[in-house]
Amino acid sequence: MKESYKNILVAVDGSTAATKAFTEALKVAKRNEAKLFILTVVDYRFSIGDPAFINDALKFHLNNAEIEMGQLIADSMIEEIDYETKIDSGNPKRKIIDYALENQADLIIVGATGRGAVEQAFVGTTADYVVNHAHCNVMVVKS
C-alpha cells in the first residue's frame, strides 16, 4: 500500500454502493490532500432499437447522470477538496480504467455493486473488472 495518494478516481452511478464509495473517497482525498476525479459512465451497450430513439435515450440518461452527480456533490463536504468531474458514455468498466490512466490515478475507489444487475449476471461486476485490470490500487467499498 502506498504511503499517500495524490490522484484518486471514484466511479459513481447513482447506486447506494457508489454513494458509499464517494463518501469514502472524500475522506481518503481529504486525508491525503489528493485531487479527486469523479467519473460517471452511462452504459448504453444494451440499448437496442431505432438509432434516433437510442440517441434520445442516451441524452436523457446523460442529463440524469449530470443531475445525480450535481446532487451528490451538493450534498457533500467537497469544497475543501480539489476535484474534477466527468460524465461519459460507453462501457463503464473500460472507461474507468482508461480515465484512471489518463489522469494518472494512483487509487481507484468503486462500490462493490452498482446499478448494472443485468450486466452482472452475464459478464461480472464492474468492481471485479476494475480490480483485475487497473494499473493502480483499487478500493472496493461494500454497501
Secondary structure, 3 states (H helix, E strand, C coil): CCCCCCEEEEECCCCHHHHHHHHHHHHHHHHHCCEEEEEEEECCCCCCCCHHHHHHHHHHHHHHHHHHHHHHHHCCCHHHCCEEEEEEECCHHHHHHHHHHHCCCCEEEEECCCCCHHHHHHHCCHHHHHHHHCCCEEEEECC
